[in-house]
Structure formats: C-alpha cells, structure tokens
Amino acid sequence: MTEPELKFPINFKECPNCGSTRRIAEIVTNEEIEKGNLKPGQRTPFIVARTIVADPQKLKLIALTAIGREELVLMGFLDICADCGTVYCVQATKNIGTVGVGQPSGEMPPGFGRG
C-alpha cells in the first residue's frame, strides 16, 4: 500500500506535546515587529535544518565534481514551545537547491530570514 503524496509546505500549528500555539522565536519576532524593528510578516525559526534528497553515491560525485549542481532539498523550520519547551517543526518545505561547500542552499519560504 502506497502512502499518499505529501503536499508542501507542511505547517504545524501547535506543539505535538502539549497543544500550545505559543512559540519562543515567534513571540520574540512578533514583539520586534510591534516595536518597528522588523518588517510585518517576518518569521524567525530557532533552528533551520536542510538535507539533500539524493543517492549517496551520486553525492560523492557531486562533492568532487559538481559544486553548484541543483538537487532536491528538504528544509525544516523549528521553534520551541513557550509552555513546555518541546522543540518541533513549524514548517517543512521541499525545493530545488544548489549544492555547495557545507549545506545545500535553497530558497527560504516567504517571511523566513537567514539568521
């Protein structure tokens, strides 16, 4: 039995542990928006995780010969529950990104900064 295809972006509205919708980085970011220090709509993840979805053998060749090659990249944007401290994903995206030295790059979703 095949699983249904995921529809990206995937958003998680509440803490999977306690059900709270209060998140630390989101609260602080909203406070800074209210003070006029950030643009409305700005989002700040506590942690950004990226991974390349590709054959490991192919990645060895990419690392040696194809810096700048485009590959499928999954990105997870994590925050911390302000009520229980659980770290959880608030948004997951799937994009095409460019492989370089270090982690793959990919476009950040609207509102997310590179901090």
N, C-alpha and C positions, 0 to 999 in steps of 0.2 A: 504494500500500500504506500503510495507516494504522499508526502506531506504537501499541503497547499503552499504555493509560492508566497514568499514574504513580500509585502508592499512597503517600500521605503519612501520617506523616512518613517522609522518606527518611534513613536513617542510614548513615554511612560509618565503618567500624570501624578502618581503617588508612590510613596515608599512601599516596597513589597513586604516590609517587615511590620510596620505599624499603621500604614494607611495615611500618614500625614502628607500634606502637599507643601509643607514648609521646607525649603532647601537653603542651606547656608550661602553658597555663592550667588544664588538667585536673589535672596533677600538683600545681601550687601550690594549687588549690582543695581537693584531697584532703588535702594537708598541713594546711590550715587547718581542715578538718572534724575531722581527728585531734586537733588542738590544742583543739577545742571552740569555735573562733571562728566557725564556720558550721554550719548545720543539716545533718544527713546528707541526702544526695540533692541537695545544691546543685550546680549546674553553672555555669561561668563561660566564656562564649565570649570569645575575644580580639577578635573583630570580629563585629558583627551587621549584616547587610545586609538592607534591605527595599525592595521595589518594588511599585508598583501595577500590576495587570494590567487595563488598560482602553484604550479608544480615545483616542488623543492629543487629538482634537477635543473629546471628552467631558471630558477632564481640564482643558482650558482653561475650560470652563463651570463645572466643579466648583470650580476655583480662584477664580472670580469670584463664584459664587452659592451653592455648596452645601458650605461647610465643615461637617463633621460627617456627611457622606454616607458610607454604607458601600460599600466596593469590595473586590474580591478582592486579597489581599496575599500575595506570596511572601516568606518570610523565610529567610535563610541564616545559620547559626551557624558561624563559622570559628575554627579553632585553628591552632597552629604545631607542626609535628613537632619533637620534642625531639632527634631524631637527625640530621636533615638540613636542618631549617629551612624546609621547604616549608609554605606557607600553604594550607590546604584546608578544604573544607566538612565538618563533622562531622554536621550535621543540616540538612535543608531542610524547611520546613513550608508549608502553604497554608491560609490563614484568611481570614475576612472582617474587615476593619479599617476604622477610621474615618479619613477624610481630614481633615487639619487643616493648620495652618501648619507647614511643614517636612515631615518624613517622615510617612507614614501610620502610625497606631498599629495594633497588633494584639496579640492575647493571646500572651504568651510561653509556650513549652511548659513543662510541669512541670519544676521544678528550675532553669531559667534565670532569673537575676536581671537586673535592669536596671542594669548597671554601666557 
